[in-house]
Amino acid sequence: MKEIHASESLKVGFLLAFTGGLLDAYSYINRGQVFATAETGNIVLMGIHLAQMQWDQVLHYLLPIVAFFVGVLATDQLKKRMGEREHTIHWRQPLLFLECVVVVVVACLPTGAMDALANSMISFTSGIQVESFRKFRGCGCTTTMCTGNLRSGTEQLFHVITRQNEEALEKVKVYYGLIGFFILGAICSGLLSMEFQTKTILVACAPLLVACYLMFEGNQK
């Protein structure tokens, strides 16, 4: 079996998918109904408000889209600087620490006028996460949204049903496992938000730090 780095292990993938679901539900429930980790919904809502010439709402959804864009660019720059050389710390680990810092800052921001900033910060880290963690167990995946995973998982399920393909079955487990943990994160966010409101986001630090710790394991089979 081909060796993979711990950052591409299924354990890390599940932890990050849980984080993605938690953050997306958090921003929608607590920060003005914005999907801060999945920009498709924001693009659609921005288009609707453009059609209605509601410029304040257009900006409300445009800012997290731009922040996501910047997060992807920043990740590629860091990867370019660190990815080619050997380091004690893997280049993805500082990005997870940064995400934890952002989570703490967002938890301290009051609701209302600061929601745009909070959503933009979450979207920035989402751009980082989606660009940094693109593959688990050899499968191209995302941990901040589910559409691509649903398509790929269903395609592999078709191969399992029609060809009895064991390799496809393993991929089904990866894709639907990620979806399942994303849903668990959203459920957790929904339940905790009833009690803790904007502080709910602090829960995301736990899976992020565990994922970061697991990456010290290096290569795995």
C-alpha positions in Angstrom: 0.0 0.0 0.0 1.3 3.5 -0.9 2.5 5.6 1.9 0.5 8.8 2.6 1.3 11.7 5.0 -0.8 11.8 8.2 -2.3 15.1 6.9 -4.1 12.9 4.2 -5.3 10.3 6.7 -9.0 9.6 7.1 -8.8 10.6 10.8 -7.7 14.1 9.9 -10.3 14.3 7.1 -13.1 13.4 9.5 -11.9 16.0 12.1 -11.8 18.7 9.5 -15.1 17.8 8.0 -16.7 18.0 11.4 -15.1 21.5 11.8 -16.4 22.5 8.3 -20.0 21.6 9.2 -19.7 23.3 12.6 -18.4 26.5 11.1 -20.9 26.7 8.3 -23.9 26.1 10.6 -22.4 28.6 13.1 -22.1 31.5 10.6 -25.6 30.8 9.3 -27.2 30.6 12.7 -25.3 33.3 14.6 -23.8 35.6 12.0 -26.6 36.8 9.6 -27.4 33.6 7.6 -24.1 33.5 5.7 -22.6 30.2 4.6 -19.0 31.1 5.5 -17.3 27.9 4.5 -19.2 27.1 1.2 -19.3 30.1 -1.1 -21.8 28.7 -3.7 -24.7 29.7 -1.4 -23.2 33.2 -0.9 -22.8 33.7 -4.6 -26.4 32.7 -5.3 -27.7 35.0 -2.5 -25.4 37.8 -3.7 -26.9 37.4 -7.2 -30.4 37.6 -5.8 -29.7 40.8 -4.0 -27.9 42.3 -7.0 -31.1 41.7 -9.0 -33.0 43.5 -6.3 -30.4 46.3 -6.1 -30.0 45.8 -2.3 -26.4 46.9 -2.2 -25.8 46.5 1.5 -26.8 42.8 1.2 -24.7 42.4 -1.8 -21.7 43.5 0.3 -22.8 41.2 3.1 -22.3 38.2 0.8 -19.4 39.6 -1.3 -17.0 40.1 1.6 -16.8 36.4 2.6 -16.4 35.4 -1.1 -13.4 37.7 -1.4 -12.0 36.5 1.9 -12.2 32.9 0.7 -10.3 33.9 -2.4 -7.6 35.5 -0.4 -7.3 32.4 1.8 -6.6 30.2 -1.2 -3.9 32.6 -2.5 -2.3 32.8 1.0 -2.2 29.0 1.2 -0.6 28.6 -2.2 2.1 31.2 -1.2 2.9 29.3 2.0 3.0 26.0 0.3 5.4 27.4 -2.3 7.7 28.6 0.5 7.6 25.6 2.7 6.3 22.6 0.7 9.4 21.9 -1.2 11.8 21.5 1.8 11.9 19.2 4.8 10.7 20.8 8.1 10.0 19.5 11.6 6.5 21.0 11.3 4.5 20.1 8.2 3.4 23.2 6.2 -0.2 22.4 6.9 0.1 22.6 10.7 0.7 26.3 11.0 -2.4 26.9 9.0 -4.5 24.9 11.5 -3.0 26.9 14.3 -4.0 30.0 12.4 -7.5 28.7 12.0 -7.7 28.2 15.8 -6.6 31.8 16.4 -9.3 33.0 14.0 -11.9 30.9 15.8 -11.0 32.5 19.2 -11.0 36.0 17.7 -14.4 35.4 16.1 -15.9 34.1 19.4 -15.0 37.5 20.9 -16.6 39.6 18.3 -20.1 40.9 19.1 -23.0 40.2 16.9 -24.6 42.7 14.6 -22.2 45.2 13.1 -19.2 42.8 13.5 -20.9 39.9 11.7 -19.4 40.9 8.3 -15.9 40.7 9.8 -16.6 37.5 11.6 -17.9 35.8 8.4 -15.0 37.1 6.4 -12.5 35.7 8.9 -14.2 32.3 8.8 -14.3 32.3 5.0 -10.6 33.2 4.9 -9.7 30.1 7.0 -12.1 28.0 4.9 -10.2 29.0 1.8 -7.0 27.9 3.6 -8.6 24.6 4.7 -10.1 23.7 1.4 -6.8 24.5 -0.5 -4.6 22.7 2.0 -6.5 19.5 2.5 -7.6 18.3 -0.9 -7.0 14.5 -0.7 -7.6 11.8 1.8 -6.7 8.1 1.3 -6.0 9.0 -2.3 -9.4 10.5 -2.9 -9.9 14.1 -4.0 -12.2 15.6 -1.3 -13.3 18.7 0.4 -13.9 19.3 4.1 -15.8 22.6 4.0 -18.6 21.6 1.7 -20.4 18.4 0.5 -21.5 18.7 -3.1 -18.3 17.4 -4.6 -18.1 14.6 -2.0 -21.7 13.6 -2.7 -21.1 13.4 -6.4 -17.9 11.4 -6.1 -19.3 9.1 -3.4 -22.4 8.4 -5.4 -20.3 7.7 -8.5 -18.2 5.2 -6.6 -21.3 3.6 -5.1 -22.5 3.0 -8.6 -19.3 1.1 -9.4 -19.8 -1.0 -6.2 -23.3 -1.9 -7.2 -22.6 -2.6 -10.9 -19.1 -4.1 -10.7 -18.6 -5.3 -7.1 -15.5 -3.1 -7.0 -13.8 -3.3 -3.6 -11.6 -0.3 -4.3 -14.7 1.7 -5.1 -16.2 0.6 -1.8 -13.2 2.0 0.1 -13.7 5.3 -1.7 -17.4 5.3 -0.8 -16.5 5.0 2.8 -14.2 8.0 2.5 -16.7 10.3 0.7 -19.8 9.4 2.7 -17.7 9.4 5.9 -16.7 13.0 5.3 -20.3 13.9 4.6 -21.4 12.2 7.8 -18.9 14.1 9.9 -19.8 17.4 8.2 -23.5 16.7 9.2 -22.4 15.9 12.8 -20.5 19.2 13.0 -23.6 21.1 11.8 -25.8 19.3 14.3 -23.4 20.1 17.1 -23.3 23.7 16.1 -27.1 23.9 16.0 -27.5 22.3 19.4 -24.8 24.3 21.2 -25.9 27.6 19.6 -29.1 27.5 21.5 -27.1 27.8 24.7 -23.8 29.4 23.8 -24.7 31.6 20.7 -21.5 33.1 19.3 -19.2 31.2 21.7 -20.2 28.0 20.0 -17.4 28.4 17.5 -14.8 27.7 20.2 -15.7 24.0 19.9 -14.0 24.0 16.5 -10.6 24.4 18.2 -10.8 20.8 19.6 -10.9 18.9 16.3 -8.4 21.4 14.7 -5.8 20.9 17.4 -6.3 17.1 17.4 -5.8 17.1 13.6 -2.7 19.2 14.0 -1.3 16.8 16.6 -2.0 13.7 14.4 0.1 15.3 11.6 3.2 14.7 13.7 2.8 11.0 13.0 4.4 11.6 9.5 3.9 9.1 6.8 1.4 6.2 7.1 0.4 3.2 5.0 
